[in-house]
Amino acid sequence: MSVAAIIPAYNEGKTIGNVLKVLMAMKDLDEVIVVNDGSGDNTATVARNYNARVVDLPKNSGKSIAVLTGVKNTQAEIILMLDADLVGLKELHVRELLQPVYSGEADMTIGIFKNGRGATDLAQRIAPFLSGQRALKRDVFDKLEKYSVKDYGLEIALTLMAERENIRVRHVELRNLTHVMKEEKRGFLAGFLSRMKMYWDIIYCIIKFRLEVF
């Protein structure tokens, strides 16, 4: 089965190279697509230097649109979603995410950080549905088309949809993996406001899913 890695990236020039260095060396992947979400830094340049395929969005449109744009730009049967700010990514992590989908044991995997760093480990233990590290069959995204997804609501939308559509989900521990927190990347205030927006999008998505009938 063909596999495309999709990496949504907004001003991730400092970290995306470490992710791409791992992915571009893997024969398991047929495509690596970076969706440059209106970045103002060198994100796109770094991605192209690693020979990743880059899809440029003219303005910052949010993670959901970035990922869905990536999906529309590939015909791969399995979609691998990874964040651009991962720290400690190894080939083993990627294979652990892909294997249950490859083997037919799951329709979607959700990666959960373990032994990475205290703050991110705790956050994912409390709310594993927020993880952006996933592998899923293409038809899961096809089902998602009838649901409304808003910015950071993508992960929770996939999780809620999986419950409604009886999609088989498996959690996968990703040991010694973490990511750069928003407050570290953008400064405390900007990072905090971005985090609050993310939580609002999640709440909005949950309410909308619970109220809508399909």
N, C-alpha and C positions, 0 to 999 in steps of 0.2 A: 504494500500500500504506500502511495506517495505521501510525503510529509513536508509541510511548509511551516517554518518558524516565523511567527509574526511578532515584531517588537515595536510597540507604540513608543515614541520618544519625543519628549518636549524638553529642550535644553539639557540634554544628557551627554554632552560631548566629553565630560570628564570620566564617565563610567561605561559608556556603551562599548568602547573598544575592548574592555575586559570580557564582556559578554560575547561579542562577535568573534574574538580570538578562539573561544571554545567552539562556537557553533560552526564556523567556517571550516574547521578541521574535521568535522564529523561527516562520515559517509552515510550515516543514517538519515540525513536531511537532504531533500531534493531542492529546496529553496530556502533562502533566508531573506525575509522582507522586512525592512525597517520603514515604518511609516513616520516620516518626519512631520510632527504635528505643529507646524508653524514656528519652529525653533528660531531663536535669535542668536544662537551660538554656532559652533562648528559641528553640531550633531551629524548633519548630512554629509559633511566632508569626511569625518571620521568613518562613517558607515561605508562610504564609497571607497575609501582607502583600503577597507577590508574586503572589498569586492561584493558586499551585500547589495541586493537590489533595493533601491530607495524610491519610495513613493512620497512626493512632497505635497503637503496640504498648504494652501496659501495663507491660512491663519490658524491659530490654535483653536481646535474644535472639540477637544475633550477625548478621553481615552476610548470611550465606546465607539465614536465615529472613526477614530484612528484604527482600531482593531477591525471593525467591520469593513473599512476601506481596504485593509490588507487582505481580508478574506475574499473580497470581490476581485482582487487582483491575482488570485491563484485558483487552480483547479484541483489542488491537492485533496486527497481523501481524508487526511488527518491534519488538524491544525494544532500547532504547538504555540501556546501563548507564554511569553516571557517578558518580564520587566527589563528596562534598559539600565536600571541602577543596581543590579544584583552584585553582591560581593561574595566571592568564593565559589562561583559556578564551576562545576566540573562536568565532564561528559557523562559520568555516572548519574548525576541528577537528571539529565535529559533522558537517558535511557530508562530510568526508574519511572518517569512520567509517561513515557511512550509505551512501555511494555504491556500494561494491562489493556490498553486500547488496541495495540497490535494483535494481541492474542485473543481478542474478543471477550475478555473477562469484564470489560467496562466500556461504557460509551464516553465517559469523561473521567479524567483524573484531576484531583486538586492537590497541589503540592503544599505541604505544611513545613515551615522552617523548624528545625530542631538543632540545638547546640550551636546556633549561629551567634546570637547575642540576646541578652535577657529581654529587652524591650520588644523586639520583633517576635521572638519565640512566644512571649506571653500574649501579644496581640493576636497571633494566629491560633493559639490554643483557645482563646476566648471567642474569636470570630473567624473560623476557618473559611467561611464563605467569602471572605474578602480577598483571599489569595488570588494574585494575578498569574500564578504559575500553573498552567493547565495544559492538558492534551485532550482533544475531543474529536469525535468523528465529524466530518463535514455536515452530515445531515442534522446534527444538533444545531448548528448555526442556521440551517434552512428552517428549522422549526421556530427559531428565535425571531424570524422576520415578522411574525404576527403580533409580537409583544413590543411595547414601548420601552426603550432603554435610554436613560439620560446620564451622560457623562460617566462618572465613576460607578453608576448603577449596573454596569455590565456584569460584574462578577456575581452580584446578588441576583440579577435577572437570570443568569444562567442557572444558579442554584435553585431558585424558586421554580423556574421552568422545568428543571429536572424532576422536581417533586410532582408537578402537575402532569408531565408527559411520560412519567415512569421511565426516565432515563437512568441507566445504571451508573452510579458514581462511586469512585474509590478514592479515599484519601491516601496520599503517599508522603511519607516522612522524607524531607530533604535535609540531611544532616550537614552541619557546618556551613549552612548557606544563610545569608541574610540580605538586607538591602539598605541603602542610604535613606534615612528618614527625611520627611519633608522639611522639618525644622532645621536639619543640617544643611540641606541644599539651598534653601531660600531664606534662611534667617528665621529667628523664632517667630516673629509676628506674622510674616508672610506665610511661613510654613503652617502656623497654627490656623490661620484663616483658610488656607487650602484644605487642611484636615477637616475643619468645620463644614466646608462646602461638600467634601466627600461624604461626610456623615449625613448631611441633608439629602444628597442625591440618593443615598442608600435608603433613608426613611421614605423619601418620595416613591422610590421604586417599590418598596414593600407594600405601602398603602395602595398604590395603583394596581399592583398585582392582586391584592386581596379583594379589591372592589370590582375589578373588571371580570366579565364573564366572556369566555371564548367558545 
